[in-house]
Amino acid sequence: MASSSFSSSNVGESSSSSSSASGSGRPYLQPGTRFSTSSIISDYASSHIQRQKRPFVTYKLKEKYEQPWLVDPRLKSRKRTNNVIIYTLSCIGLAAAAVYCWTGTRQFPKREYCIVLDDDFTSGIDPSVWNYEIQLDGYGNGHFDWTTSDPTNAYTDKNGLHIVPTLTNETTTITNDQILNGYTLNLTTTKTCTSQQISACGIRSNSTTGKMINPVRSARLTTKGKRGIAFGKMEIVAKLPRGDWLWPAIWMMPAYSVYGTWPASGEIDIVESRGNNYDFPQGGRDHFGSALHWGPYPGVDAYWRTMGQTTLKRSDFSKEFYTFGLEWTEDYIVTYVNNRIHQVMYIPFTKGGFWQRGEFIKYNATEESNPWRPVEEGGKTHHIKAAPFDQEFYLLLNVAVGGTNGYFKDSTLKPWVDGSGREMRDFWNAVNQWHPTWGSADERGMTVKSVKMWQEGKC
């Protein structure tokens, strides 16, 4: 067909006289006329040759000609002088750049570190390092998962530690009907609950009141009471999970609430991400954020003043291992991915401290409510510019599922609505939508290859 189309077009051009004579305005062949492809090609070639430009003619001298500038001693001397100037200035520039770089690095003190944790999980989950947190209440964020110490939710292999969410009806004897109605789950009877709150340790499903057993189970591991640092470094090599509504986190909490309850004593989020696809409006598994949480009371948590985020292009954090790092000194906190060049969050500690940074007076907070009040020493007032981030913090690793605190904003994509009173039930009713996105255990879980923690100072 292409050949016919091409031929028809050329036939029309070569038969223009016949076409115009007929008055039809459309080329055609007279009856009995033979169609000759070779003649058309010949006509095209001859017309193409006629349109070609004549060959380029050079006017360069063919005979030998004089080049006095090559033998003139004055020009040779001038060229030599120019070369000396250029090379000298180049050397001076390189030397100045080297001095600038050297003096720039000298202003950063060389810090000493003492390693306090180096775990690659080759010996399993070490009980002298790690604790399980076992609760049902969603930890204040309204998570839908029940955190356990079950080996289906936290286990190790050659790739490291796996924290994997599972469906409750697949890993327990609790049935679908019991999840929704008529079943009592009491963690205090098994003495496994790690919370002091009764509401976090037991629940009875009731279809009338809307109460239900957590439809998903996961794990949450911490180093509380066993490993922690106050100023230092941390590097976690991990691969984040894949699946809708998964909420992986690598973060730190204060070992002692010196300045009061959350968020007065602070929180350090090294990594928080979502397992959704890259096109999720708030950012999916190609994206993660870091943040500091702080404030005199929960209603004025000023994390939005101290946060950072990063997004991968053409990949995501579930496809391979990345190094998630933290560097924490008396002057700043930095988080990074793979190396310090790729900073995610940089928060310098200022002289006025976090009270001035937060401008809490605007929120009707009084100086008396300042949990990080200046201290008097030697008749002088000293602001602790790093407070509350001047105390010991421990590490937490977890993969939560869903939540009602706005981390997953309400939208047409989200199967539940925050504040509706039936968030967990609506989430569970949509299991056939989100569960297929989770994939295999390795994909739906966060895999942690290693954890390293250094305390600043000598061992």
Secondary structure, 3 states (H helix, E strand, C coil): CHHHHHHHHHHHHHCHHHHHHHCCCCCCCCCCCCCCHHHHHHHHHHHHHHHCCCCCCCCCCCCCCCCHHHCCHHHHHHHHHHHHHHHHHHHHHHHHHHHHHHHHHHCCCCCCEEEEEEECCCCCCCCCCCEECCCCCHHHCCCCEEECCCCCCEEEECCEEEECCEEHHHHCCCCHHHHHCCCEEECCCCCCCCCCCHHHCEEECECCCCECCCCEEECEEECCCCCCECCEEEEEEEECCCCCCEEEEEEEEECCCCCCCCCCCCEEEEEEECCCCCCCCCCCCCEEEEEEECCCCHHHCCHHHCEEEEECCCCCCCCCCEEEEEEECCCEEEEEECCCCCEEEEEECCCCHHHHHHCHHHHCCCHHHCCCCCEEECCEEECCCCCCCCCCEEEEEEEEECCCCCCCCCCCCCCCCCCCCCHHHHHHHCHHHHHHHCCCHHHHCEEEEEEEEEEECCC
